[in-house]
Amino acid sequence: MRKRSALALIGLAATVVAAPASAHPADPAWKRLSTFPAYLNSSIDDTAAAEISTVTEDGRTVVYTDSPGKRLGFVDITDPGRPRPGGTLALDGEPTSVAHLGHLLLAAVNTRPSFTDPSGKLVVVDDRTREVVREIDLGGQPDSVAVAPSGRYIAVAIENERDEDVDDGAIPQLPAGYLSVVDTRTWQASRVELTGLAAVAPADPEPEYVSVNSRDEAVVSLQENNHVAIVSLRTRKVVRHFSAGSVTVSGVDTKDDDSITLDGAITAKREPDGVAWITDDLFAAANEGDYEGGSRGWTIFSRDGRVVWDAGNSLEHLAVEHGLYPDKRSDAKGIEPENVAFARIGRTPYVFVNAERGNFTAVYDVSNPRHPRFEQLLPTTNGPEGVVAVPSRGLVVVSSEEEIPDANIRGSVQIYGLGHGQFPSIVSGDLIPFGTLSGLSAVPGRRSRLVAVTDSAYTPTRILTIDTAARPAKITGQLTVTKDGKPAGYDAEAVVARDRGGYWLASETPNLLVRLDARGAVQQEITLPADIAAAVTSNGFEGVAERGGAVWVAIQRPLRTDPQNVVRIGRYDLRTGAWSWLLYPLDAAPLGWTGLSELVAVGGTTFAVIERDNQRGPQASVKKVYAFDVPATWTGTPTVRKRLVKDLLPLLRADNGWVQDKVEGLAVGGDGQTYAVTDNDALDDATGETVFLRLGRLL
């Protein structure tokens, strides 16, 4: 688990129907209730992850594995909307998985001294006293633990993980893995050998994930071997096994080239990671892939190895439509489906699919397992690994392991429940890729139309049309910027649609004002005066507006020659080509810096800006819309007087997720409503969630 269209299927003889890649449900069933950073169980300076989770029998405590901290973490979800830290339990090793049986917690703990000398144990903990009641030697390095519905058996996948630094991680690398079966009547562990099954490295099975059905049968994924085994826990024998097969998927992006282009095809082994029984005869598999595979989707298999249904390219297309496709993973495994869970909640049977690199959990109604129905995407924090449902309370828990404190990306537990959430607030139609929406503008004469611009994370630069009358807002068109007849890439941080047609762009590196015609062709580039250009930092142009025969710009951070609490608003006279400057006073932030992210001409001499800090998550503190008036004429560099229009932080917190740092677009539409949007950083050290805010009549 920790390792990382036209549709034609090969390898398994089956007819496979791909799920539709669109169909945004009109009535989403799930909403995010809360986000709990794992560091709340220790300190903000601690490195704390949340990888695999379980929920205690009473449904009131999440228990997660924190492998960096060598501990279990506890979260009180008595009120799922207000989770509380429940403390930790230190373990003598690295926990890789956790499950529960009644009041007992079952933690698989890796104690290996080296890859070639694997060891591990099953630590049994009373969840009421948090006392260790027994430890069972497993004889190897465990990865996944599952409990039979009957309560009679515990199945532990002993992976004996390979060293990825040896021979580029190729297998075989002995010792081989196996399945350990613990009988809860005697608490004795038995070993079920899995060698000699797979066509790929048969001497070195690496069981990855395990799930148990009501027949006391375990389905075991041998990810690196591209194989699946069905084991009778009662007889300790493999009763069926089969290849997971290969799949050819077209209409996907296969190049890490800063452009999401769905014109490629892959042929790859599925190499499933997470598996979960749907019925006693059908199970779901997340086809993460490893060093040789990954089909970027998920599959429903029958226990005899037939492919009942396969997602094909549909999961990747859903990621594109929701702005959650990680282009930097296009040459690898794309969104990287990591794990699956099944639960019947109310009358509906659901499958939940985690996409580790897309930072989402996809929800499917599997009332008809041969034709699963996509319900919605649930946005997560970075690296969603574990997913578990709590049917008795109508909850789903997702644990995310990515921990990058310097970027305010933290391992966390997120709770979802039935109801109407705010995500998605913006989607695309016709598979138009989007992300990094760094500027926003009204379209003159169009009541419900805005345009946004993409920044340098993607190339070439595109101007996207947004229909605000749709709910969620919908991207309906795209215009590629060209120069000398060829697609052009700018570090575009702002856009304004002109009354006379065409656009102005503000490009940050280098700092340029770029005039486009209505077809997106570059007509003019305007540079900064030499003295300003020499003093500007790497945080330059961030806003652009046109008013009164002039183009106005906002510079994000203070010039090297200016005080550290002010930034500049510039005016470029279109008739004379002269620049003049105003100073804008910044709020102070408790952490990091503050700066401007947008500039909008509101009316007369009034302008509005977005002022924000560079913090995300709980550390975010400054996300505000201010307005100010400019003098009719001035000399020198006078300071404007700003007034608060709207604090955006409550709105960014309202969906109970990881607060986004880059609120970068602001516009007053033709309908008089004010809109704002976040830049998702192309999922690069960011959750990737794009938040489109409807602010009402503000300006």
N, C-alpha and C positions, 0 to 999 in steps of 0.2 A: 504493500500500500504506500510506503513512503518513497519507493523508487518511482521513480517516475515512468429535378435531376433525374438523370438516368441512373438506374441502379442495376448492376449485374452482380450476382453472387456466384462464387465458385468455392469448391472445397467441400460443401455439404449439399447433398441433393435435397433441395427444398424450394418451394415457391414462397418468396418473401415479399411482403407488401410494405413499402416505406410509409411512415407516418407523414401526413401533410406538413409542409414546412412553414405554414403560416397560421391562419385561423386564430387571431387573438380573441380569447373568449370574452363575450360581452359581460359576463358576470363572474369575475374571479372569485374563487372560493376561499383563498388563503391570504392572510396578511401577516406582516412582521410585527411581533408584539414587543420585542426587546432585543438588545445586544449587550452581552456581558463580556468585557475584556478579561482574559484569564489573570492578568496581573493584579486585578482587584483582590485576589486571594493571597497576594504577597505584597508587592510594592510596584510602583510604576517603573522603577529602575531595574526590576527583575526581568529576566528572560523567561517567559511563561507561554507555553503553547497549549492548545486544546485539539487533540487529534481524533480519538475515538470516544464516543460517549455512550452511556446507558442511562436509564432513568429508573430510580428505585420503584419497588412494587407499588407503593402508595402514590406514585406519579408526582411527587413533590420535590424530589432532589435529582438534579443532573449530576452524574459522576463522569468525569472526563480524564483521559490519560494526558499527562504532561511529561513527555519524554525528556525534554531538556532539563527539567527540574527533578526528574526521577521521583515522581509523586503522582498521586491521584488528586484531582481537584473536585470540590463540591460546590454546587450552586443551588440555593434555595429558590424554587420556582412555585412556592405556594401561591404567590401572585405572579403569574408568568409575565405580566407587563412590568413588574418591578423586581427582577431577580436580585438576590442578595448573596454576598460572598458567604460560603459555608466552610471555608478552611481547606486544608490539604492533609494528605497522609503520605509521609515519606516512605519510599520503597527502596529495597536494596537492589537497584537495577533500573533499567529503562522499561516503563510500561508501554506495551504495544497495542493492547486491546483490553476492553473491559465489558463484562456482561453481568447480569444478575439472575439469581435463583432464589425466589422468596426474599428473605432478609439478608441473603449472602451476596456479596460482590465478588466477582471472579476476575482477577486481574492477571493477564499474561505478562510476565516480566522477563525481559532479555538480560541475562547476566554474563554473556559470552566475553571471554578475554580477547578473542580474536575471531576472524571469519573462519579460520580452519579449526577452531576449537570452540564450537558453539555450545551454549548452555542456556537453560531457562527454567522457570518454574511457574506454577499457577498459585497465586496468593489468594487465599479465601478470607474475606473480611466480613464481619458482622456490621451491617450498615447502621445499626442502632448505637453500637458502642464504638465502632471503628477500630475494633481490636482484630488482629490477625488470629484467626482460629485454626488455620492449618496452612502448610505450604507443601505443594506436590512437585517433586522433581519431574520435569518433562523431558530431560535428556538432550534437548536441543533448543535452538532459538525460536520462540513462538512469534506468530504474527497476528493471528485472528482467533477469537474465542467465541463460541456460540453454545447456547443451551437448548436442549431438546424441549419442545412444548410439553412433553410428558414429565419433564423434570428428572428423568432417570439418568440422562447422559449429558456430559459436557464434551464438546469437540473442540480441539485446539489444533490449528494448522501450524506445524513446525516447519518453518520456511528454510532455516539454515541458509540464510541469505548469502548471495555471492558477493565478492569484492568487485565493485565496478571499476576499480583501478587496475585490475588484473585482466590482461587480454581484452581491453575495452569492454569488460563486463560480460564476455561471452560465457555460456555454459557448455559443457559441464565444469563445475567447480565443487568438488566433494568437500565435506560429507553431504549426502543426499538428505532432503527433507522427507517428512512423513506426516501422518495424522495421528495425534494422540487422543485417546478416548478415555475419559474418566467416568467410572461408574459411581454415581452419588450414593449408592448403598454402602459401598466399601471404601470409596475415595481412593481407589487404586487406578493407576494409569496403565493403559495398554497401547501398544504401538501397531498401527496399520501401515504396512509398506505400500508405497506408491510407485516404486521403480518398475521399469519394464512396460509402462503403459503408453507413454507418449512417443510419437515419431521424432520429436525434437528432444535431444539429450535425455533418452529414457533412463539413463543411470543416475540422473540428477534432477529429480522432481523438486520444484520449489512451490509447495502449496502456499497460496496467498490469502484466500478468504474462504470462509465456511459458513453455511447456513443449514439448519436442521428442520425437517418437516414433521408432520404428525405421525409418520410411520417410523420415526427414529432413524431416518436416512439423512445423511449429510451430503450436500453437494459441495465439492471442493474445487476451487479454481487453481490450476497449475499455470500461473500467468506466463512465465517465461517459456514454458513448454507448450503453450497454446493448446491446453488440454483441460478436460473436465472429468472428474471422477465422482461417482455416486457410491457412498459407503454405507453399509448397514452397520449401525452402531451396536446393535444387539449381537451380531455374529462377528463383528470386527473384520468384515470382508468387503472388498470392492465388488459391487454387484453390477455396475455398468461403468464404462468409460468411453470417451470419444474426443476427437479433435474439435476445438472450437471453430475451426475452419478459417477460410480467408474470404475477403470481400473486396469487390471493386466498387468504389464510390466516386461518382463524377459530380461536377458542380461545386467543388470545394477549392479553397485557397491553398496552394502548396508552396508558396514562396514568401520568405521573410524579406519583403521589399518595400515596406512602408505603404503598401497599397492592398486593400482587401479586394481581391479579384477572384470571383467564383467561377473560374474557367479551367480548373485543373482536375485531375483524377488521381486517385491512389488505389493501389492494390496491396492489401496488407492483411496479415494475420490479425485476428481479433484480440488475442492475448487478454482475456478478461481478468479484471481485478475483483471488485465487489460482486457478490452473487447473493440472491435472496429468493427463497421459494415463494411463489404466488399461490399455487395449489400444491397438492402432494405429487402432481405430475408435471408441473410447469415451473420454471424458475427464470428470473431476470439476471442478466449479466452486464456489467459496465465494461465496455471494451476499451480500457485505457491504453493497452499496448505497452511495450517496453522497448527493448533495443531493436526489435525486428518488426514491430507491428503497431496496432492501434487503429481501429476503423472509425474513430471519432463519433461513435454512436453507442447504442445499447441493443441488446437482443433478448428475445424470449425464446428459450429452448424447452423442448419436452425432455423428460428424464431419459428417453432413449436416444437423444442427440439430434432430433429433428429441429430445424429452425422454424419456429412458429411465426415469428415476426422479427423484423430488423428495422432499426431507425434510419438506415441509409445516411443520406446527407441532411436529414431534417433537423437534427439537433444543432448542427453547425449553422444552418440557415436561421433557426430561431435565435441563436446567439447574435447573428448579424442584425436581424430585425430589432433586437432589443439593445443594440449598441454594446454588446458584451463579447465581441469576438476578438481574441488576442492575436493580432497579426504576427507578432514576434514568434509565435509558436506554429506558424503556418508550414514551416519546413520540417516540423517534428510531428507532434500528435494533436495539433489544434487545441480544441477546448479541453481535451483529455478527460473523458468520463472516468470517474474514479470509484464511485461507490453507488450502491442501490439499496433501497429499503422498501419493504412491502408492509402495508397495514390496511385493515378495513376500519374506516372511521365513519360512524353512522352506518348507512347502507352502502357506502361507496368503497370499493377496493381501489387503493392507490398504489402506484409505484413512484418513488422519489429517486431522482437521478442527480448525483453531484457531478458538476463539471469543475475539476480542480483548477484549470487555467482560465475558465470563463467566469469564475466566481459567481456561480448560480446553482440552484437546485431546480430541476425541471419536474413538474407534477403531471402525472398521467392518471386518468381514470382507466382501469383495466377490467371494467365490468365484462368486456369482451376481450380476453387476452390476445386474440388473434387480430384484433383491430384496436389497439390502445388509442385513447383519445387525449390529445394534449390539452391540459387545462391552463397552465400558466408557468412563468418563471418566477422563482423567488430569488432576489438578489442576496448575496452573502458577502461576508468579508473574505479576505484572500486565502485561497487554498482550502476550500471546503473538503474535508476528509470524511468525517463521520456523519451519519444521518440515521436518526432513530425516531419512531413515532410513539406517541402516548395515546392510544385509542380511547382510553377511559376519560381523557380530558380534552380530546380533540386537538392535540398539539403535535408539532413536529420540531425536533431539535437538530440543529446543524452545528457541528464543531469544525472550526477552521484553524489550521496549524501554522499558517504563515506568520512569522514573527520578525519584523524589521523595525525595531524601535526608532532608529534614526529617521525613518520615513513615516512615523506614526501609523505603521501597519502592525497590528497586534493580533496574536492568537485570541480567538473569542468563541463564545457560545451564543448562538442566536435562536430565539424561540419564535415559532410561527403558530397562528391559530386560525380558526375559521372566521371569515369576515372579509370586509372590503378594505384593501390597502391602497396606497398611493402609487405603488410601482405596478406597471410602467407608467410614467408620466409622459413619455415620448417614445414612439416606435417609428420604423420606416416601412414604407410600402415598396413593392416591386424589388425587394432585396437590395435596396439602396444602402450601402455600408455607411455607418456614421459613427462619430466619436470625436473627441477633442473639439467640441463646439465652443470656440474661443471668442466669438463675437456674435451679436444679434442685432437685427435692424428691422424696422417696419418696412413694408413695401408701399410706396405712395399709391394712393387710390385703391388699395385692396384691403378690405375690412378685416379679413381673417387670414392674411398672409404675412409671414415673416420670412427673413432669410438669415441663415447662419453661415459661418465660415469655419473651415477646418484649419488647424495649425500645422506646424512642420512635422508632427508625428506621422502625418500621412502626406503622400505626394502622388500626383500633383495637387495643388490647392483646388478645393471645390467650394462652390457656394450652393447651399442646400435650401430648398424651399420647404417651409413648414406651414401646414394647415392647422390653425389654432381652433377651428370650429370642431375638429375631430377630438374625441376623448377616448384614449389619450391623444395628445397632439401627434400629428403624423407628418413625416418627411415624405413629400410627394414628388420631388424632382431634384436634379443636381446639374450644376453647370461647372464645367472644368475651365479653370483659368488658363489662357494661352498667351504666349509671347512669341512674336515672329512666326505664328502659325503652329507652334509646338506647345504641348502641355507644359505648364510652368509651376514650379514649387516655390512658395514664399513661406516665411514664418508669420503667417497672417494671424494677428491677434485681435482684429476688429474689422467690421464691415459696416458700410452705410449705403443703402440704396438711394440713388439720387432722384430728385424730382424730375429731372430732364432725361432720365434713363441712364443705365450703367451704374457703376459702383465705385466707391473709394475703399481701398484696403489700407490698413496700417500693418506694416511688416516690422517685426521686432529685431531680427538679426539677418541682414543689416537693417537699420531703421530707415524705412522708406514709406512715403505715401505713394500708393499705386492707383492710378485711375484706369478703370476698365470701361469698355463699352458694354452694351446690353448683351452681347454674345460672350462676354468674359475675356475679351482680347485686351491686352495691355496697351494703353494709349500714351501713358506718361508715368515716369518715376521721378519723385521729388525727394531730395536728400535734406538732411539737417544742415544748418549752418555749421561751419567748421568748429567753432568754439563749443557749441552744444554737443556736437558729435564726439568731441574729444573728452567731454565730461560725463557723458551718459554711461551707465553701467550696462551689464548684460541684461538688465530688466528695463527695457526701453519702451517703445510704443505699445500701448495696451488699449487705447480707445480712439475712435475717430467719429467725427460728426461734421455735417455741412450746414452752415447757416450764414446768411447775410453776405454773400460773395466771398466767403472764406471757408477753409477747411480747418477744423479744430482737432487737436490731438491731446491725449493724456499720456504722460510718461509714468510708468508704474512706480519706480523707486527714485529716491532723491539723486540728483546729480552729485558727482564727486565734489563739486565746488559749492554746493548748497548745504544748508543745515539739514540734519538728519530727520527732522520732523516735518519737512515740506517736500512736495513734489511739484512738477510743472505742468501747467495747461498751456498748450501752444496754439497760436492763431496764425494760419498761413493765408495771406491775402492773394486770392486768385488773380487779381488784376495786376498788382505790383510785384508779386513774388516775395514780399517782405514778411519776416517772422516777428511776432511779438509774444511776450510771455506773461503769464500770471502764476502766482504761487498758491498752492492748495495745502492747508494744514492737515496732517494725518493724526488719527487716533493712535494712542500707544497700545500695544498688545502685551499681555503678561509674558508670552513666549513668542520668539521669532520676530518677524517684521510685519509691518502693514504697508500696503500700497494700493494703487488704483488698478482696476481691472476692466473698466468700461467707461465710455463717455457718450451721453445722449443729449441732443438738442431737444428741449422740451417745448419751448415757445418764447418768442420775444428774446429776452436776454438771459433766459433761464436754462441751465444745463443740469443734468443729473449724472452721478457717477456711482460705481460700485467701489466701496472701500472694503478691503478684506485683509486678514492676516494669512500666513502661509501654513496654518495648522489644520489638521483634520481630526476626526474622532472626538473624544471628550476634551481634547486640548484646544479645539476651535473656540475662538472668543469674539472675533470681529468679522462680521459679514453684514454689511449695512449699505443701504441706498441713501445717499445724501444729495441735496440740491444746492445750487448756488447761483447767484446772478453775476454777470460780468458787466463792467462799466462800458459805456458807449465808446469812449476813447480813454487811453491811459498812456502814461510814460513810465519807464522803469519796469519793475516787476512787483506790482501791488499784490497783496494777499487777499484772496476772496474770503467771504464769510459763508460758511456752510450751515445747513440746517438738516437735521435728521428727518428722513421721509419714512424709512422702514427698516427695522431690524430683521434681517433674514434668518438669523440663527434659530428662532423658534420654529420656523417653517422647515428648515433643514433637519431639525431634530424630530419633527412631528411623525416621520415614518419609522422612527425607532431603529434606524440603521447607523452606519458609520458616517458621521457628518462629513460631507465633501468639503475640501478646502477651496477649490478653484471655482467660485462663482464668477464667471467671466463674460456673460452676455446679459444685456439689458435692453429692452425696447418698449416703446409705447406704440401699440398697434393702431390700425385704422379704426378699430372698435373702441378706442379710448382706454383699453385695458393695458396694464403694465405686465410684462413678462420678463423672467430671468431664467438663465440656464447655466449648468455647470460643465466644465471641461473635464472629461473622464481620464485624461492622461493616457489614453490608449491602453488602459489596464497595466501600464508599466509602473510597478510599485504603487498601485492604486486599486481600489475595489472595482473601478470601471463603471460604476453606476452613473448614469446621466440623469440629473434631476431638472425637470422643467417646471418652473414655478409660475403659477397664475396669481398675480398680486392684486388684482382688482384695479379700481380707478385711483391711482396714487398721484399722478403728475399731470 
